[in-house]
Amino acid sequence: MNADIELLHSMVATPSVSRDETAAAELLVAHMNANGFDAHVDEAGNAIGLRSGPEADGERRTVVLLGHIDTVPGEIPVRIEEGILHGRGAVDAKGSICAFTRAVASVEPAAGVDLVIAGCVEEEVETSAGARHLRERFRPEACLIGEPSSWDALTLGYKGILRLKADFEAPGGHSAGPLPHVAEAAAELWQRLKAWCEEFNAGRERLFDQLLPSLQEFVTSTDGLHDRVKLRVGFRLPPDFDPATLEAFCREQAAGAELEFLGHEVAWSSKATTPLARALRRSILQQGGRGAAKHKTGTSDMNVVGPVWGCPIVAYGPGDSTLDHTPEERLPLEDYEKSIAVLRGALIAGGWAS
């Protein structure tokens, strides 16, 4: 097992469900320190590694390669079968952060350039604590986000997100009684939210431009005296959409319910013509790939750091994103190795390494 695959296998075999990432962070830091980085675990729990080029005239330039080391729950036996690594986090997104690390370890940073690896915590939960901690610490001239795009494509943008928690409660009553059950109020709220989104989406053909609601939880309960409903709704937000507009509508329509809003991340997208995107696409083409550019309907740490850093930013990583969070999560090792070569070529093509 070569060093590239050994790192990936070790990381995937180390459980790191959100808010319990310490072991994986320490493993990644140990690997970086053994491979030419100055690495440590920071105050937020992120694994941070730095490789710096020699001094040069002018200010130092920073490129951040930011991926996440946490995963959703769900144990998948870690194994390699027919050249494919199976395991939770193989695709989302340990393959990406391991590829970042191995690519940076294989180049020499250019004069005046700092290459930073950031293995972030809590990306899979609402807090995104790792990325939020770093967005005030760095001001990079370019940033790569570690998320599966497939080795031969890149992702330019992600939709924003708003999450609604609505809790309904009412005195209990017989189902044949005169008052509607509190579940009806929750169901009616969901229907009104869906209708509002459908009206907003009229004439918008691209999914990336649409406001997409999803019913994530609808739980009824009673203690014999009070009936309760827990409603959870997620909204994927299009570009140039103010989450406050949707929040105000929810409050207007959910009179009597206890509401909480999480997320509030706006959509973010970078252009295909930036030096980073061009360098990455050129390297993909050199490796025999397509170099397609995507916009995704999900959300990533790009939404957290992009609006603050305002620099060219692209998401890239090996793997099929349709396997994210599924029992079938797996990563072909050939694709993983190709992604390392692509990243190495992009750093060199962009003038950040040799």
Secondary structure, 3 states (H helix, E strand, C coil): CCHHHHHHHHHHCCCCECCCCHHHHHHHHHHHHCCCCEEEECCCCCEEEEEECCCCCCCCEEEEEEEECCECCCCCCCEEECCEEECCCHHHHHHHHHHHHHHHHCCCECCCEEEEEEEECCCCCCCCHHHHHHCCCCCCCEEEEECCCCCCEEEEEECEEEEEEEEEEEECCCCCCCCCCHHHHHHHHHHHHHHHHHHHHCCCCCHHHCCEEEEEEEEEEECCCEEEEEEEEEEEECCCCCHHHHHHHHHHHCCCCEEEEEEEECCEECCCCCHHHHHHHHHHHHCCCCCEEEEECCCCCHHHHHHHHCCCEEEECCCCHHHCCCCCCEEEHHHHHHHHHHHHHHHHHCCCEC
